[in-house]
Amino acid sequence: METLLYAAELVEEGGAYRLVVQDVARNTVRTIPVPKAMVDKFPTFLSALGAKLNPASPSKRR
């Protein structure tokens, strides 16, 4: 069974960006302004995070 702990959205409104993070267990929401330059780098950040959390299995030594 899955339990949702946090939910996040990146929202754009009128050219301004904000990250909205909901802590589901505590029923709280935090909103953080995000510069456009950082928004443009999100795919890179997510790829790096994925690589860090799920590193490729080491190659076999011969």
For each residue, the residues with C-beta under 8 A, 3 or more apart:
1:
2:
3:
4: 7 24
5: 23 24 25
6: 21 22 23 24
7: 4 21 22 24
8: 19 20 21 22
9: 19 20
10: 17 18 19 20 34 39 42
11: 17 18 19 20
12: 15 16 17 39
13: 16 18
14:
15: 12 36
16: 12 13 33
17: 10 11 12 33 34 35 36 39
18: 10 11 13 31 32 33 34
19: 8 9 10 11 31 32 34
20: 8 9 10 11 29 30 31
21: 6 7 8 29 30 31 32
22: 6 7 8 28 29
23: 5 6 26 27 28 29 30
24: 4 5 6 7 27
25: 5
26: 23
27: 23 24
28: 22 23
29: 20 21 22 23
30: 20 21 23
31: 18 19 20 21
32: 18 19 21
33: 16 17 18
34: 10 17 18 19 38 39
35: 17 38 39
36: 15 17 39 40
37: 40 41
38: 34 35 41 42
39: 10 12 17 34 35 36 42
40: 36 37
41: 37 38 44 45
42: 10 38 39 45 46
43: 46 47
44: 41 47 48
45: 41 42 48 49
46: 42 43 49 50
47: 43 44 50 51
48: 44 45 51 52
49: 45 46 52 53
50: 46 47 53 54
51: 47 48 54 55
52: 48 49 55
53: 49 50
54: 50 51
55: 51 52
56:
57:
58:
59:
60:
61:
62:
